[in-house]
Amino acid sequence: MPRPALPTLSVIVPARNEARNLEIVLPYLPADAEIVLVDGHSTDDTVAVVRRLRPDAVVLTQTRRGKGNALACGFAAATGDVIVMFDADGSADPHEIPAFVAALVAGADVAKGTRFARVGDAEAGSEDITLLRNLGNAGLNGLANLALRTRYSDLCYGYNAFWRDVLEVLDLPALDLAGPADRMVWGDGFEIETLLTCRFSLAGLEITEVASIERERIHGVSNLRTFADGLRVLRTLGRECAPRARRRPARRVAVMATAARTAIVPLAIVPDLSAAPVEAQPAVQSPTESPAQPAAQPAAQPTTQPTTRPTTRPTTADRPLAA
């Protein structure tokens, strides 16, 4: 099935006790995108803030714990042509979403964010990463490139986008799987970004890096555990890049719109999901550095949304992104 030149968007936002950050972040997400907020059993006003600022949002409660499970729940509920992974803590810049969409419209299956490689005129960097995490990511990234025979510049970054029709290649843990009480199900934790990269790569999908600047978390403390989660990433590389894993057939999957949800039990959904259908997301102008667009795909049209990053940190007083 041909992919649209004007794809609709589903922005997946996993959140646990991020009410203060969502107050700042939510107004900047595209007004006509489907927002899927996956709540990690928050004890603050996370859900109430979403209901107030984006009453059209889909709000789910994740079925287990961990960022990977939250994202999997969001993926299953998404209905847009393009899925955008977006952190709730303020570290992801919403003004970069058009660049990710442009890379996909230009022909990529996956638009992978990078903090360590400048792409064209777009700058990359991080205001949040520590020296220890930076060194760890560099080492794990080198191992991943060696094992996958790739040249990625950033393995563990969570700002990514992809066409929803490639979901089937991920084969993530079933949402109704009962997890052990003393540990997380494999794939449910912060190893999710590495898991996605491995499976997208081993499936032979076209992956384009998009330069991104990781902002500093606005409020609160990260749930990331440098050593424990780093070991989970290392084990993920070992599991996914083992010879038996590499025998997974490389393929490009065309999944029907409902295929990703056929075997999934209903999620715990917060009431009041009677919002009007989401309108189509305008396409953005493809950056000159993006891969050549296949002949079968129409050219992307300019968008009214800003495609440049703000020069200052977004605040609630700034104007949100236009539809």
Secondary structure by P-SEA (a helix, b strand, c coil): cccccbbbbbbbbbbccaaaaaaccccccccccbbbbbbcccccaaaaaaaaacccbbbbbbccccaaaaaaaaaaaccccbbbbbbccccccccaaaaaaaaaaacccbbbbbcccccccbbbbbccccaaaaaaaaaaaaaaaaaaccccccccccccccccccccccccccccbbbbccccccccccaaaaaaaaaaaaaccbbbbbbbbbccccccccccccaaaaaaaaaaaaaaaccccccccccccccccccccccccccccccccccccccbbbbcccccccccccccccbbbbbcccccccccccccccccccc
